[in-house]
Amino acid sequence: MSVAEEIHETLFEYIDYLCQCEDEYSEDMSHEELVEIVSNHPFTVREMAKQSEDLQRLRETPTLTAEFLQWLRTSSENGGKSLLDLS
């Protein structure tokens, strides 16, 4: 499984859990409806934007320097919060 697939699956499970806790979940909801909710959720949108940014920067970088790798390691730091903490 790719990293992107792992991230999507993790977000899917987390948002599914939130929907159940917040009574937004219906037993009659189809898998497609849940996928639509997850795909448009702010967490997913933010994560996909970050992945796109990282991939673009990787494409533009001919050599992985120590400075670039440090940027990549720290570019998601948001005052000690993960992307999930930014809701």
Backbone as CSV, one residue per row, in Angstrom:
resi,resn,N_x,N_y,N_z,CA_x,CA_y,CA_z,C_x,C_y,C_z
1,MET,0.859,-1.172,0.000,0.000,0.000,0.000,0.905,1.236,0.000
2,SER,0.555,2.241,-0.784,1.363,3.452,-0.858,1.091,4.352,0.347
3,VAL,1.971,5.297,0.551,1.804,6.258,1.646,0.505,7.027,1.460
4,ALA,0.234,7.454,0.236,-0.997,8.207,-0.035,-2.234,7.374,0.304
5,GLU,-2.205,6.090,-0.027,-3.338,5.216,0.293,-3.477,5.042,1.804
6,GLU,-2.355,4.924,2.507,-2.389,4.811,3.973,-2.994,6.061,4.595
7,ILE,-2.568,7.220,4.107,-3.086,8.482,4.642,-4.574,8.589,4.375
8,HIS,-4.993,8.262,3.161,-6.415,8.329,2.830,-7.211,7.389,3.722
9,GLU,-6.721,6.185,3.931,-7.416,5.211,4.776,-7.501,5.703,6.216
10,THR,-6.418,6.282,6.718,-6.418,6.817,8.082,-7.428,7.945,8.217
11,LEU,-7.428,8.876,7.266,-8.401,9.969,7.295,-9.821,9.431,7.188
12,PHE,-10.022,8.454,6.321,-11.342,7.856,6.143,-11.849,7.293,7.469
13,GLU,-11.022,6.517,8.147,-11.420,5.911,9.423,-11.697,6.983,10.478
14,TYR,-10.852,8.000,10.540,-11.017,9.067,11.528,-12.310,9.841,11.282
15,ILE,-12.558,10.222,10.045,-13.752,11.002,9.737,-15.004,10.150,9.892
16,ASP,-14.928,8.881,9.548,-16.042,7.968,9.772,-16.376,7.918,11.259
17,TYR,-15.348,7.835,12.091,-15.545,7.829,13.546,-16.197,9.132,14.001
18,LEU,-15.703,10.280,13.495,-16.285,11.567,13.869,-17.758,11.639,13.487
19,CYS,-18.086,11.174,12.297,-19.479,11.192,11.847,-20.365,10.384,12.787
20,GLN,-19.876,9.238,13.224,-20.650,8.399,14.137,-20.833,9.088,15.484
21,CYS,-19.788,9.754,15.971,-19.854,10.428,17.267,-20.750,11.660,17.223
22,GLU,-20.816,12.310,16.087,-21.566,13.556,15.963,-22.944,13.340,15.346
23,ASP,-23.398,12.112,15.342,-24.714,11.758,14.803,-24.909,12.200,13.358
24,GLU,-23.827,12.307,12.603,-23.931,12.609,11.177,-23.928,11.323,10.365
25,TYR,-23.838,10.224,11.050,-23.710,8.928,10.383,-25.066,8.257,10.355
26,SER,-25.396,7.704,9.240,-26.644,6.977,9.099,-26.328,5.562,8.641
27,GLU,-26.990,4.613,9.230,-26.805,3.218,8.815,-27.165,3.038,7.346
28,ASP,-28.036,3.926,6.835,-28.468,3.833,5.442,-27.496,4.506,4.477
29,MET,-26.468,5.158,5.009,-25.511,5.860,4.158,-24.705,4.848,3.352
30,SER,-24.631,5.089,2.063,-23.872,4.181,1.207,-22.380,4.455,1.354
31,HIS,-21.600,3.491,0.918,-20.146,3.663,0.936,-19.755,4.862,0.072
32,GLU,-20.417,5.027,-1.056,-20.125,6.144,-1.958,-20.402,7.485,-1.282
33,GLU,-21.496,7.566,-0.508,-21.809,8.810,0.207,-20.742,9.115,1.253
34,LEU,-20.293,8.089,1.958,-19.252,8.284,2.961,-17.940,8.698,2.302
35,VAL,-17.612,8.093,1.169,-16.403,8.479,0.433,-16.493,9.946,0.020
36,GLU,-17.659,10.386,-0.414,-17.859,11.788,-0.806,-17.645,12.724,0.387
37,ILE,-18.188,12.358,1.541,-18.002,13.166,2.751,-16.523,13.250,3.098
38,VAL,-15.847,12.113,3.091,-14.423,12.070,3.439,-13.603,12.861,2.426
39,SER,-13.904,12.721,1.151,-13.132,13.402,0.105,-13.243,14.913,0.195
40,ASN,-14.361,15.418,0.677,-14.573,16.863,0.762,-14.327,17.432,2.153
41,HIS,-13.977,16.576,3.089,-13.739,17.038,4.461,-12.480,17.908,4.495
42,PRO,-12.466,18.976,5.305,-11.292,19.854,5.383,-9.989,19.120,5.694
43,PHE,-10.022,18.083,6.516,-8.803,17.324,6.824,-8.224,16.711,5.552
44,THR,-9.099,16.090,4.756,-8.652,15.438,3.530,-8.154,16.464,2.523
45,VAL,-8.889,17.545,2.374,-8.498,18.591,1.425,-7.131,19.153,1.795
46,ARG,-6.917,19.419,3.087,-5.622,19.939,3.551,-4.495,18.945,3.314
47,GLU,-4.744,17.686,3.627,-3.715,16.657,3.453,-3.349,16.496,1.982
48,MET,-4.338,16.481,1.113,-4.059,16.326,-0.313,-3.300,17.535,-0.857
49,ALA,-3.628,18.729,-0.367,-2.892,19.931,-0.790,-1.440,19.843,-0.345
50,LYS,-1.208,19.367,0.872,0.160,19.230,1.385,0.925,18.188,0.581
51,GLN,0.288,17.078,0.268,0.947,16.052,-0.545,1.307,16.600,-1.921
52,SER,0.405,17.366,-2.516,0.682,17.957,-3.832,1.863,18.916,-3.761
53,GLU,1.893,19.734,-2.707,3.015,20.661,-2.526,4.331,19.892,-2.393
54,ASP,4.335,18.865,-1.559,5.556,18.073,-1.353,6.017,17.411,-2.650
55,LEU,5.084,16.830,-3.389,5.443,16.171,-4.646,5.985,17.171,-5.663
56,GLN,5.377,18.358,-5.728,5.866,19.380,-6.652,7.283,19.805,-6.287
57,ARG,7.514,20.021,-5.000,8.864,20.410,-4.558,9.870,19.301,-4.860
58,LEU,9.478,18.042,-4.670,10.372,16.923,-4.985,10.701,16.875,-6.476
59,ARG,9.695,17.122,-7.318,9.934,17.133,-8.770,10.905,18.242,-9.172
60,GLU,10.831,19.375,-8.476,11.657,20.537,-8.808,13.060,20.460,-8.221
61,THR,13.317,19.473,-7.374,14.596,19.374,-6.679,15.443,18.282,-7.322
62,PRO,16.489,18.675,-8.049,17.308,17.667,-8.727,18.130,16.813,-7.761
63,THR,18.524,17.411,-6.625,19.340,16.698,-5.642,18.739,16.907,-4.255
64,LEU,18.618,15.821,-3.517,18.080,15.923,-2.160,19.189,16.378,-1.214
65,THR,19.221,17.667,-0.966,20.226,18.229,-0.066,19.750,18.123,1.372
66,ALA,20.665,18.317,2.297,20.310,18.304,3.719,19.283,19.391,4.024
67,GLU,19.433,20.551,3.393,18.498,21.657,3.624,17.091,21.306,3.136
68,PHE,17.034,20.691,1.952,15.727,20.311,1.421,15.069,19.262,2.311
69,LEU,15.827,18.266,2.720,15.265,17.219,3.577,14.800,17.790,4.909
70,GLN,15.528,18.762,5.440,15.096,19.416,6.678,13.777,20.154,6.443
71,TRP,13.669,20.842,5.308,12.406,21.518,4.983,11.270,20.499,4.911
72,LEU,11.518,19.391,4.231,10.488,18.366,4.076,10.057,17.803,5.432
73,ARG,11.013,17.595,6.315,10.700,17.064,7.656,9.876,18.044,8.482
74,THR,10.128,19.326,8.309,9.506,20.319,9.188,8.392,21.114,8.527
75,SER,8.141,20.899,7.258,7.153,21.717,6.549,5.723,21.493,7.026
76,SER,5.467,20.411,7.716,4.121,20.159,8.235,3.956,20.584,9.682
77,GLU,5.012,21.069,10.293,4.897,21.498,11.682,4.054,22.759,11.754
78,ASN,3.095,22.732,12.620,2.171,23.855,12.787,2.028,24.156,14.271
79,GLY,3.083,24.693,14.849,3.028,25.001,16.273,2.826,23.774,17.129
80,GLY,3.409,22.655,16.715,3.277,21.426,17.486,2.010,20.648,17.187
81,LYS,1.204,21.135,16.254,-0.045,20.457,15.925,0.102,19.693,14.618
82,SER,-0.604,18.594,14.530,-0.668,17.872,13.262,-1.743,18.522,12.400
83,LEU,-1.857,18.079,11.159,-2.916,18.603,10.303,-4.295,18.328,10.897
84,LEU,-4.444,17.221,11.618,-5.737,16.903,12.220,-6.094,17.871,13.333
85,ASP,-5.103,18.510,13.951,-5.368,19.460,15.026,-5.788,20.827,14.508
86,LEU,-5.820,21.017,13.216,-6.083,22.336,12.652,-7.544,22.589,12.335
87,SER,-8.418,21.735,12.796,-9.838,21.908,12.466,-10.417,23.135,13.138
